[in-house]
Amino acid sequence: GSILSMGYYARRNFNVALDALLYCVAEACLVMQDRDMALAAPYVMRVGGLVVGKDAKVARGRGDVSGDATLGGLPFSYD
């Protein structure tokens, strides 16, 4: 079936997979920006307590109350 016809549990599993994918990308960005800040991600990514990106130091001061994964301040999930 298509992604639009998925039930609640299928969407939940899909969102877990998206979070895991974003976490892997964020970890890779963290390694790159530690080596060379010019390689930092252009947008702030928050996932699983990890905050990376070119403005990550500024964004760490702002608490993310929702706990959802975000990319550039926008939620990264399928509803």
ABEGO torsion letter per residue (X at the ends): XBAAABBAAAAAAAAAAAAAAAAAAAAAAAAAAAABAAABBABBBBBGGBBBEAAAAAAAABBBAAGBBBBGGBBBBBX
